[in-house]
Amino acid sequence: MISPQQIEAMIKAELQDAQIQVQDLTGGGDHYQVTVVSSQFAGKGLVQQHQLVYGALRQAMSTEAIHALAVKTFTPETWQATTTS
């Protein structure tokens, strides 16, 4: 079991400028959805963006502290467009 705060800190350690939302999907502390907004995603495809997030959480994923993870990634520009439309 891992807390949303721990997940946020792990992502922030790799993507320092990231704005992160963590949602516990089941209340059990091991199925999460993360929404990450970072300028470091600019110029990268969606798979590469998700790989950056998975890489930040590699240890928690490999030890099964996180059993399932849904990832949504945005650059600040795409996030702005999403939230204003």
N, C-alpha and C positions, 0 to 999 in steps of 0.2 A: 504494500500500500504506500502510496506517495501522495503528498498534498498538492493542491493546485499551486500553492506558493512555491513549493520546491520545483515544480515543472517550470513555472515562470522564471525562477532564478537560473535554472539550467539553460533555458533558451536565451535569457539575457546575457549570460556569460559568453555565448557564442555570437549573438547578434545584439550588440550593445545598444543600438538605437531602436530596437524593436518595441512596438506597442503590442501587448499580449493580452488576450482574453483566454482564460482556461475554464472549461465547463466540465464538471463531473457528470457524465451521461447517466450513470446508474446509481450514484450515491455510494458506491462500494469502494471508491478510491483507486480503481484500476482501469476504468474505461473513460477516456477523456476525449474532448474535442478542443483543439486549440486554434485560435485565429491570431495570426501573426502579421503585423504590418512592419516592413523594414525597407529602407532604401537599399540594403544589400541584395534585394531581390531584383533590382533593376537590371535589365538586359539578360536575365536568366529565364529559361523556360519553367513551366510549372513543376516538372519533375525535379529539376535542379533546385528550385525553391523548397520543395518538400524534403529533398535530401539534406538540405542545410538544417531544417528543423529536426528531422530524424537523427541527424548526426549529433545535434546538441543533446538529444535524449537517448543516445545510444546505450549508455550504461543502464538506465532505468528500463529500457526495452529489453536488453539482453538478460537482465535478472528477473524479468517478468513483473517488476514493480508496476509497470504499465502493461496491461494485457492487450488493450486495444486503443488505437489513437486515430482520430479523424483530424485531418490538417486542412486549414484554409489559409492561404497566403496571399498577401497583397503588397504592392509597392505603395508608398504614400499617395501617389497619383491615382492608382487604380482604386484604392480604398476611398479616396475623396469622391471619385466618380460613382462608386457603389453607394455611398451613404447619402449623396445629394440627388440621386435619381429616384 
